[in-house]
């Protein structure tokens, strides 16, 4: 096979320089060994020294300067359309590789021709499992339980539905969705399904893509046998809180996902869901504003 086996795409924006530095160093320490891999960084107008750091410390990395904060989907799509490897890994800059994970995941997807997308076990820096590594498409009850933090106390049942409890953390199997922090994808599947939906600026584009993969007949697979570290919210939060723009994008993404795939047959339910998203946005925006004022005054 000519050319690389894998293209790794990392999208970064302002405030992510040190996280990206750690990510790139981890990929150098634990590279793919079963084939050639090319690392790409798409910079969404970071203006914080990220571009200079990549050029000086990682000259082999292919750097694309987008020129504006175009969002996660647009920046990833720009790289995907410029590359040709049979496998593409969408990777967040707030992740760090661990020994053997790239090889295991590449081997796992190559052994399963029906799998179009694969995710691995994600752990937070303290070693706790990031439950967003594997998910089910949300039902109204499952989403309500998850965001109210009620479902997080259950290991099975309707209230725990969003976390895909039927697949163990360290196990493997088919799931509805994996996390956009680590999405290993077949290029031939992308050619059939299409690129990421660029109407999502940030958040929910990964869930949307997984849904479309299922619609096209591809399997989405979770492999919990190896791990990446995920500094959850590392690039989208400041001191533990999302910016107002990110908060709006998160809830707008929820509304778009529901409208694309669920809305229509039950107008009363649609109204209740949109009202719930609006109420959640109001609460989140208020909490974020209070937190930012508190930080500014401290």
Secondary structure, DSSP 4 states (H G I P E B T S, - for coil): --S-SEEEEEEE-TT-HHHHHHHHHHHHHT---SS-EEEEEEE-S--SSHHHHHHHH-TTSEEEE-SS---HHHHHHHHHTT---SEEEEEETTEE--TTHHHHHHHHHHT-TTEEEEEEEEE-TTS-B-GGGEE-PPPHHHHHHHHTTSGGG-SSSGGGGGG-TTS-TTSEEE-SEE-TTEEEEEHHHHHHH-S--TT-SSSSHHHHHHHHHHHTTPEEEEEEEEEEEE-TTTTTEETTEE-HHHHHHHHHHHHHHHHHHT-SS-HHHHHHHHHHHHHHHHHHHHHHHHHHHHHHH-
